[in-house]
Amino acid sequence: MLMLGRALALSLTLVSATVAFASPTYRTITQFPNGTFVENIGVRHDGSLLLTTLTGPELWSVDPHTGSTSIVATFPNATSTVGLAQYSLDIWAVVVGQINMSAFEGIPGTFGIWLVDFKHTKKPRVVKEVPVPAAHILNGLACCDIRGRLLAADSNAGIIYAVDVDSGVSEPLLSGPAFEHPVGGFPLGVNGVRMLPKENPDALFFTNSAGAVLSRVSLSSKDEVQSVVGPDFAGVDDFALVPRALSRKTLAFVAFNNGNQLLRVTRDGKTDVVLGAQDSAVLPGPSSAQLSNDGHTLYVTTSGSGGNLINGTFSEGPRVIAIDVQHLI
């Protein structure tokens, strides 16, 4: 999600992060025009990538080998696509709504979750909309809790909603200080949300951009929030979880949007800088990350011109980057 903290000149620190290894091999898969804001990324079962954009109501597909791009779905009565999660095999859930990008304010009553079906036809079908009328600005999206409900983060309100696709019912599931932003301060609290339901259906991981943390919460107890890393990373955005089957050391790769860095977080809470630097144009404004299906490659989106001006002067269109993380897993 867009980090307004850049304009607000948040103080950025890297107290806990170190560079503990050689920079990995990486390449740019594709780049979008300046003025586009790429927000989130997903990896389909065939290895192709899906992207959402805050600057248009579209869902994009990207071939990670050729870099070719195409719009695969467009949503009515919306300005933005935001969160993204696979709901079932090749059926994807997409957060859609209206955002005033100049003021960066969501329009309450416009947000909902749409399902896009890639299974049965060569052309994907938009098959269902589930409104979340109480949401201020829906952001991160995860699938699914033990009842099969999607979990959607309202960054402005500091609430995680449980959304039942079958019944169309959405209700607040998690709230409180761990999910909120300070009154009058940086306006984004809970941001990215991820879980690995096959590994632990009770554990939800989330970032709080204002709180500068990556945390874990138990969905059954709801009040057992544990900080994994922070509070040293003001402006953390989305992240990719690493299954234990791939690594017993690395827990997550985190897009540190305001720091222009990709971070690796280990299971014992240590943090390393994988790529980028505060004053570097290597990774300007990373917004999200996801692992390839084989776990060898990490795909990272950058927010481009909607994000940081490097040294107050440099900006570029958003990119999709492939990073070889085999030696980091």
C-alpha positions as a Markdown table, in Angstrom:
| # | Residue | x | y | z |
|---|---|---|---|---|
| 1 | Met | 0.0 | 0.0 | 0.0 |
| 2 | Leu | 1.1 | 3.5 | -0.7 |
| 3 | Met | 3.4 | 4.9 | 2.0 |
| 4 | Leu | 2.2 | 8.4 | 2.7 |
| 5 | Gly | 5.0 | 8.5 | 5.3 |
| 6 | Arg | 7.4 | 9.5 | 2.5 |
| 7 | Ala | 5.6 | 12.8 | 2.1 |
| 8 | Leu | 5.4 | 13.1 | 5.9 |
| 9 | Ala | 9.2 | 12.6 | 6.2 |
| 10 | Leu | 9.0 | 9.7 | 8.6 |
| 11 | Ser | 12.2 | 9.0 | 10.4 |
| 12 | Leu | 13.6 | 5.7 | 9.1 |
| 13 | Thr | 15.9 | 3.5 | 11.1 |
| 14 | Leu | 17.6 | 0.2 | 10.5 |
| 15 | Val | 18.5 | -0.7 | 14.0 |
| 16 | Ser | 17.9 | -4.4 | 13.6 |
| 17 | Ala | 18.8 | -4.9 | 10.0 |
| 18 | Thr | 22.2 | -6.0 | 8.7 |
| 19 | Val | 23.6 | -7.1 | 5.4 |
| 20 | Ala | 24.7 | -10.6 | 6.1 |
| 21 | Phe | 25.4 | -12.0 | 2.7 |
| 22 | Ala | 26.3 | -11.1 | -0.9 |
| 23 | Ser | 23.6 | -9.4 | -2.9 |
| 24 | Pro | 21.5 | -11.9 | -4.8 |
| 25 | Thr | 21.1 | -12.2 | -8.5 |
| 26 | Tyr | 18.1 | -10.3 | -9.8 |
| 27 | Arg | 16.5 | -9.1 | -13.0 |
| 28 | Thr | 13.6 | -6.8 | -14.0 |
| 29 | Ile | 10.8 | -8.8 | -15.6 |
| 30 | Thr | 8.8 | -5.8 | -16.8 |
| 31 | Gln | 8.2 | -2.2 | -16.1 |
| 32 | Phe | 5.0 | -0.1 | -16.2 |
| 33 | Pro | 4.8 | 3.5 | -17.2 |
| 34 | Asn | 5.4 | 6.4 | -14.8 |
| 35 | Gly | 2.1 | 7.3 | -13.1 |
| 36 | Thr | 1.1 | 3.7 | -12.5 |
| 37 | Phe | 1.1 | 2.3 | -9.0 |
| 38 | Val | 1.5 | -1.5 | -8.8 |
| 39 | Glu | 0.3 | -2.7 | -5.4 |
| 40 | Asn | 0.2 | -6.4 | -4.9 |
| 41 | Ile | 1.3 | -9.7 | -6.5 |
| 42 | Gly | 0.1 | -13.3 | -6.7 |
| 43 | Val | 1.6 | -16.4 | -8.3 |
| 44 | Arg | -0.8 | -18.7 | -10.2 |
| 45 | His | -0.3 | -22.5 | -10.3 |
| 46 | Asp | 1.1 | -22.2 | -13.8 |
| 47 | Gly | 3.7 | -19.8 | -12.6 |
| 48 | Ser | 2.3 | -16.7 | -14.2 |
| 49 | Leu | 1.9 | -13.6 | -12.1 |
| 50 | Leu | -1.1 | -11.5 | -11.2 |
| 51 | Leu | -0.8 | -7.8 | -10.2 |
| 52 | Thr | -3.2 | -5.2 | -8.8 |
| 53 | Thr | -2.9 | -1.5 | -9.3 |
| 54 | Leu | -4.0 | 1.5 | -7.2 |
| 55 | Thr | -4.2 | 3.6 | -10.3 |
| 56 | Gly | -6.7 | 1.5 | -12.2 |
| 57 | Pro | -9.5 | -1.0 | -11.6 |
| 58 | Glu | -7.7 | -3.8 | -13.4 |
| 59 | Leu | -6.1 | -7.2 | -12.6 |
| 60 | Trp | -3.0 | -7.7 | -14.7 |
| 61 | Ser | -1.2 | -10.9 | -15.8 |
| 62 | Val | 2.5 | -11.0 | -16.3 |
| 63 | Asp | 4.6 | -13.8 | -18.0 |
| 64 | Pro | 7.7 | -14.0 | -15.7 |
| 65 | His | 9.7 | -15.4 | -18.6 |
| 66 | Thr | 8.9 | -13.0 | -21.4 |
| 67 | Gly | 7.7 | -10.0 | -19.4 |
| 68 | Ser | 4.6 | -9.7 | -21.5 |
| 69 | Thr | 1.6 | -8.1 | -19.7 |
| 70 | Ser | -2.1 | -8.1 | -20.3 |
| 71 | Ile | -5.3 | -7.0 | -18.4 |
| 72 | Val | -7.3 | -10.1 | -17.5 |
| 73 | Ala | -10.1 | -8.4 | -15.6 |
| 74 | Thr | -11.6 | -5.0 | -15.2 |
| 75 | Phe | -14.0 | -4.1 | -12.3 |
| 76 | Pro | -16.9 | -1.6 | -12.5 |
| 77 | Asn | -17.5 | 1.4 | -10.2 |
| 78 | Ala | -13.9 | 1.3 | -9.0 |
| 79 | Thr | -10.7 | 3.2 | -9.3 |
| 80 | Ser | -8.3 | 0.7 | -7.7 |
| 81 | Thr | -7.4 | -2.9 | -7.1 |
| 82 | Val | -5.6 | -3.6 | -3.9 |
| 83 | Gly | -5.3 | -6.9 | -2.0 |
| 84 | Leu | -5.0 | -10.3 | -3.8 |
| 85 | Ala | -5.2 | -13.9 | -2.6 |
| 86 | Gln | -5.9 | -17.3 | -4.1 |
| 87 | Tyr | -9.3 | -18.4 | -2.8 |
| 88 | Ser | -9.3 | -21.9 | -4.2 |
| 89 | Leu | -7.4 | -23.6 | -7.1 |
| 90 | Asp | -7.1 | -20.8 | -9.7 |
| 91 | Ile | -9.9 | -18.8 | -8.3 |
| 92 | Trp | -8.5 | -15.5 | -7.1 |
| 93 | Ala | -10.0 | -13.0 | -4.7 |
| 94 | Val | -9.3 | -9.3 | -5.4 |
| 95 | Val | -10.0 | -6.3 | -3.2 |
| 96 | Val | -11.6 | -3.6 | -5.3 |
| 97 | Gly | -12.7 | 0.0 | -4.4 |
| 98 | Gln | -12.4 | 3.7 | -4.9 |
| 99 | Ile | -9.4 | 5.6 | -3.6 |
| 100 | Asn | -8.7 | 9.3 | -3.9 |
| 101 | Met | -5.0 | 9.1 | -4.8 |
| 102 | Ser | -4.3 | 12.8 | -4.3 |
| 103 | Ala | -5.5 | 12.7 | -0.7 |
| 104 | Phe | -5.0 | 9.0 | -0.4 |
| 105 | Glu | -8.4 | 8.4 | 1.2 |
| 106 | Gly | -10.7 | 5.5 | 0.6 |
| 107 | Ile | -14.3 | 6.1 | -0.2 |
| 108 | Pro | -16.4 | 4.2 | 2.4 |
| 109 | Gly | -19.0 | 2.0 | 0.9 |
| 110 | Thr | -17.1 | 1.3 | -2.3 |
| 111 | Phe | -14.9 | -1.6 | -1.2 |
| 112 | Gly | -15.6 | -5.2 | -1.8 |
| 113 | Ile | -14.0 | -8.5 | -2.8 |
| 114 | Trp | -14.4 | -9.9 | -6.3 |
| 115 | Leu | -13.7 | -13.5 | -7.4 |
| 116 | Val | -12.0 | -14.1 | -10.7 |
| 117 | Asp | -12.2 | -17.6 | -12.1 |
| 118 | Phe | -9.3 | -18.8 | -14.3 |
| 119 | Lys | -10.2 | -22.5 | -14.4 |
| 120 | His | -12.8 | -23.1 | -17.1 |
| 121 | Thr | -12.2 | -20.8 | -20.0 |
| 122 | Lys | -9.3 | -19.3 | -21.8 |
| 123 | Lys | -10.6 | -15.9 | -20.8 |
| 124 | Pro | -10.9 | -15.4 | -17.0 |
| 125 | Arg | -14.4 | -14.7 | -15.7 |
| 126 | Val | -15.3 | -12.2 | -12.9 |
| 127 | Val | -17.8 | -14.4 | -11.1 |
| 128 | Lys | -18.8 | -12.8 | -7.8 |
| 129 | Glu | -18.7 | -9.6 | -5.8 |
| 130 | Val | -18.9 | -9.6 | -2.0 |
| 131 | Pro | -19.3 | -6.0 | -0.7 |
| 132 | Val | -17.7 | -4.9 | 2.6 |
| 133 | Pro | -19.7 | -1.8 | 3.1 |
| 134 | Ala | -18.3 | -0.8 | 6.5 |
| 135 | Ala | -14.7 | -0.7 | 5.3 |
| 136 | His | -12.8 | 2.6 | 5.1 |
| 137 | Ile | -10.0 | 1.3 | 2.8 |
| 138 | Leu | -9.5 | -2.4 | 2.4 |
| 139 | Asn | -5.9 | -3.4 | 1.8 |
| 140 | Gly | -4.2 | -6.7 | 2.4 |
| 141 | Leu | -6.1 | -10.0 | 1.8 |
| 142 | Ala | -5.4 | -13.5 | 3.1 |
| 143 | Cys | -7.1 | -16.9 | 2.6 |
| 144 | Cys | -8.4 | -18.5 | 4.7 |
| 145 | Asp | -9.4 | -19.0 | 8.3 |
| 146 | Ile | -10.7 | -22.4 | 9.6 |
| 147 | Arg | -14.2 | -21.5 | 8.5 |
| 148 | Gly | -13.0 | -20.8 | 5.0 |
| 149 | Arg | -13.4 | -17.0 | 5.3 |
| 150 | Leu | -11.2 | -14.5 | 3.6 |
| 151 | Leu | -9.4 | -12.0 | 6.0 |
| 152 | Ala | -9.2 | -8.4 | 4.7 |
| 153 | Ala | -7.3 | -5.6 | 6.4 |
| 154 | Asp | -8.8 | -2.1 | 6.7 |
| 155 | Ser | -5.7 | 0.0 | 7.1 |
| 156 | Asn | -7.4 | 3.2 | 8.1 |
| 157 | Ala | -9.8 | 1.7 | 10.6 |
| 158 | Gly | -7.3 | -0.8 | 12.1 |
| 159 | Ile | -9.7 | -3.7 | 11.6 |
| 160 | Ile | -9.3 | -7.2 | 10.0 |
| 161 | Tyr | -12.6 | -8.3 | 8.5 |
| 162 | Ala | -13.6 | -11.9 | 8.1 |
| 163 | Val | -15.5 | -12.2 | 4.8 |
| 164 | Asp | -17.7 | -15.2 | 4.0 |
| 165 | Val | -17.9 | -15.5 | 0.2 |
| 166 | Asp | -20.8 | -17.9 | 0.2 |
| 167 | Ser | -23.1 | -15.9 | 2.5 |
| 168 | Gly | -21.8 | -12.5 | 1.6 |
| 169 | Val | -21.4 | -11.6 | 5.3 |
| 170 | Ser | -18.5 | -9.6 | 6.5 |
| 171 | Glu | -17.7 | -8.9 | 10.1 |
| 172 | Pro | -14.9 | -7.5 | 12.2 |
| 173 | Leu | -12.7 | -10.3 | 13.4 |
| 174 | Leu | -9.6 | -8.5 | 14.9 |
| 175 | Ser | -9.0 | -5.0 | 16.1 |
| 176 | Gly | -7.2 | -3.1 | 18.8 |
| 177 | Pro | -3.9 | -1.1 | 19.2 |
| 178 | Ala | -1.8 | -3.7 | 17.4 |
| 179 | Phe | -3.8 | -3.1 | 14.2 |
| 180 | Glu | -4.3 | 0.7 | 14.5 |
| 181 | His | -2.4 | 3.8 | 13.5 |
| 182 | Pro | -1.7 | 6.7 | 15.8 |
| 183 | Val | -4.5 | 9.3 | 16.0 |
| 184 | Gly | -3.3 | 12.3 | 13.8 |
| 185 | Gly | -0.2 | 10.3 | 12.7 |
| 186 | Phe | 0.8 | 8.1 | 9.9 |
| 187 | Pro | -2.7 | 7.0 | 8.5 |
| 188 | Leu | -2.0 | 3.3 | 7.7 |
| 189 | Gly | -2.1 | 0.7 | 10.4 |
| 190 | Val | -2.5 | -3.0 | 9.6 |
| 191 | Asn | -1.4 | -3.4 | 6.0 |
| 192 | Gly | -0.2 | -6.8 | 4.6 |
| 193 | Val | -1.8 | -10.0 | 5.9 |
| 194 | Arg | -0.6 | -13.5 | 5.1 |
| 195 | Met | -1.2 | -17.0 | 6.4 |
| 196 | Leu | -0.2 | -20.6 | 5.6 |
| 197 | Pro | -3.4 | -22.5 | 6.4 |
| 198 | Lys | -2.0 | -25.9 | 5.5 |
| 199 | Glu | 0.9 | -25.3 | 7.9 |
| 200 | Asn | -1.0 | -23.5 | 10.7 |
| 201 | Pro | -4.6 | -22.5 | 10.1 |
| 202 | Asp | -4.6 | -20.5 | 13.4 |
| 203 | Ala | -1.7 | -18.2 | 12.7 |
| 204 | Leu | -2.2 | -14.9 | 10.9 |
| 205 | Phe | 0.9 | -12.7 | 10.2 |
| 206 | Phe | 0.5 | -9.0 | 9.5 |
| 207 | Thr | 2.4 | -5.8 | 9.1 |
| 208 | Asn | 1.5 | -2.5 | 10.7 |
| 209 | Ser | 3.0 | 0.3 | 8.6 |
| 210 | Ala | 2.6 | 3.0 | 11.3 |
| 211 | Gly | 3.7 | 0.6 | 14.0 |
| 212 | Ala | 6.7 | -0.5 | 11.9 |
| 213 | Val | 6.3 | -4.1 | 12.9 |
| 214 | Leu | 5.7 | -7.6 | 11.5 |
| 215 | Ser | 3.5 | -9.5 | 14.0 |
| 216 | Arg | 1.6 | -12.8 | 14.4 |
| 217 | Val | -1.8 | -13.3 | 16.0 |
| 218 | Ser | -3.7 | -16.4 | 17.0 |
| 219 | Leu | -7.1 | -16.5 | 15.2 |
| 220 | Ser | -8.6 | -18.6 | 17.9 |
| 221 | Ser | -7.6 | -16.5 | 21.0 |
| 222 | Lys | -7.5 | -13.2 | 19.0 |
| 223 | Asp | -5.6 | -11.4 | 21.8 |
| 224 | Glu | -2.3 | -13.2 | 21.6 |
| 225 | Val | -0.4 | -10.8 | 19.3 |
| 226 | Gln | 3.3 | -11.4 | 19.1 |
| 227 | Ser | 5.7 | -9.0 | 17.5 |
| 228 | Val | 8.1 | -10.9 | 15.2 |
| 229 | Val | 10.3 | -7.9 | 14.3 |
| 230 | Gly | 10.1 | -4.1 | 14.9 |
| 231 | Pro | 9.4 | -1.4 | 15.7 |
| 232 | Asp | 12.4 | -0.3 | 13.5 |
| 233 | Phe | 10.8 | -0.3 | 10.1 |
| 234 | Ala | 8.3 | 2.5 | 9.6 |
| 235 | Gly | 6.5 | 1.9 | 6.3 |
| 236 | Val | 6.7 | -1.9 | 6.1 |
| 237 | Asp | 4.3 | -3.1 | 3.4 |
| 238 | Asp | 3.4 | -6.5 | 2.1 |
| 239 | Phe | 5.5 | -9.7 | 2.5 |
| 240 | Ala | 5.9 | -13.3 | 1.5 |
| 241 | Leu | 5.8 | -16.1 | 4.0 |
| 242 | Val | 8.2 | -19.0 | 3.6 |
| 243 | Pro | 6.7 | -22.5 | 4.4 |
| 244 | Arg | 8.6 | -24.6 | 6.9 |
| 245 | Ala | 8.9 | -27.3 | 4.2 |
| 246 | Leu | 11.1 | -24.9 | 2.3 |
| 247 | Ser | 13.1 | -23.5 | 5.2 |
| 248 | Arg | 13.4 | -24.0 | 8.9 |
| 249 | Lys | 15.4 | -20.7 | 9.1 |
| 250 | Thr | 13.7 | -18.0 | 7.0 |
| 251 | Leu | 10.2 | -16.9 | 8.0 |
| 252 | Ala | 9.4 | -14.1 | 5.6 |
| 253 | Phe | 10.6 | -11.6 | 3.0 |
| 254 | Val | 9.3 | -8.2 | 3.7 |
| 255 | Ala | 8.8 | -5.2 | 1.4 |
| 256 | Phe | 10.2 | -2.3 | 3.3 |
| 257 | Asn | 8.5 | 0.4 | 1.2 |
| 258 | Asn | 9.8 | 3.5 | 2.8 |
| 259 | Gly | 13.3 | 2.1 | 3.2 |
| 260 | Asn | 13.6 | 1.1 | -0.5 |
| 261 | Gln | 14.7 | -2.4 | 0.7 |
| 262 | Leu | 13.7 | -6.0 | 0.8 |
| 263 | Leu | 14.2 | -7.6 | 4.2 |
| 264 | Arg | 14.6 | -11.2 | 5.2 |
| 265 | Val | 13.2 | -12.1 | 8.6 |
| 266 | Thr | 14.4 | -15.3 | 10.3 |
| 267 | Arg | 12.2 | -17.5 | 12.6 |
| 268 | Asp | 14.2 | -16.3 | 15.6 |
| 269 | Gly | 13.5 | -12.6 | 14.8 |
| 270 | Lys | 16.7 | -11.5 | 13.1 |
| 271 | Thr | 16.4 | -9.2 | 10.1 |
| 272 | Asp | 18.8 | -8.9 | 7.1 |
| 273 | Val | 18.8 | -6.5 | 4.1 |
| 274 | Val | 18.5 | -8.6 | 1.0 |
| 275 | Leu | 18.5 | -5.9 | -1.6 |
| 276 | Gly | 18.3 | -2.1 | -1.8 |
| 277 | Ala | 19.2 | 0.9 | 0.4 |
| 278 | Gln | 17.5 | 4.1 | 1.5 |
| 279 | Asp | 19.3 | 6.2 | -1.1 |
| 280 | Ser | 19.5 | 3.5 | -3.8 |
| 281 | Ala | 17.5 | 3.2 | -7.0 |
| 282 | Val | 17.8 | -0.6 | -7.1 |
| 283 | Leu | 14.5 | -1.2 | -5.4 |
| 284 | Pro | 12.5 | 2.0 | -5.1 |
| 285 | Gly | 9.4 | 1.6 | -3.0 |
| 286 | Pro | 8.9 | -2.2 | -2.9 |
| 287 | Ser | 5.2 | -2.8 | -2.3 |
| 288 | Ser | 4.8 | -6.6 | -2.2 |
| 289 | Ala | 6.5 | -10.0 | -2.6 |
| 290 | Gln | 5.6 | -13.6 | -3.3 |
| 291 | Leu | 7.7 | -16.8 | -3.8 |
| 292 | Ser | 7.6 | -18.8 | -7.0 |
| 293 | Asn | 5.9 | -22.2 | -6.8 |
| 294 | Asp | 9.3 | -24.0 | -6.4 |
| 295 | Gly | 10.5 | -21.5 | -3.8 |
| 296 | His | 13.7 | -20.6 | -5.8 |
| 297 | Thr | 12.6 | -17.1 | -6.9 |
| 298 | Leu | 11.1 | -14.2 | -5.1 |
| 299 | Tyr | 8.9 | -11.8 | -7.2 |
| 300 | Val | 8.9 | -8.3 | -5.9 |
| 301 | Thr | 6.8 | -5.3 | -7.1 |
| 302 | Thr | 7.9 | -1.7 | -6.7 |
| 303 | Ser | 5.5 | 1.2 | -6.5 |
| 304 | Gly | 7.4 | 3.4 | -8.9 |
| 305 | Ser | 6.4 | 7.1 | -9.2 |
| 306 | Gly | 3.7 | 6.7 | -6.5 |
| 307 | Gly | 6.5 | 5.9 | -4.1 |
| 308 | Asn | 9.8 | 7.4 | -3.0 |
| 309 | Leu | 11.8 | 10.0 | -4.8 |
| 310 | Ile | 15.3 | 8.7 | -4.4 |
| 311 | Asn | 17.5 | 11.5 | -3.0 |
| 312 | Gly | 14.5 | 13.8 | -3.6 |
| 313 | Thr | 15.1 | 13.7 | -7.4 |
| 314 | Phe | 14.7 | 10.2 | -9.0 |
| 315 | Ser | 11.5 | 8.4 | -9.8 |
| 316 | Glu | 10.5 | 5.7 | -12.3 |
| 317 | Gly | 7.6 | 3.6 | -13.3 |
| 318 | Pro | 6.9 | 0.5 | -11.2 |
| 319 | Arg | 8.8 | -2.7 | -11.9 |
| 320 | Val | 8.3 | -6.4 | -11.3 |
| 321 | Ile | 11.6 | -8.0 | -10.2 |
| 322 | Ala | 12.7 | -11.6 | -10.0 |
| 323 | Ile | 15.3 | -12.3 | -7.2 |
| 324 | Asp | 17.1 | -15.6 | -6.9 |
| 325 | Val | 16.7 | -16.5 | -3.2 |
| 326 | Gln | 17.8 | -20.1 | -3.2 |
| 327 | His | 20.8 | -19.3 | -1.0 |
| 328 | Leu | 18.6 | -17.3 | 1.4 |
| 329 | Ile | 15.9 | -19.8 | 2.1 |
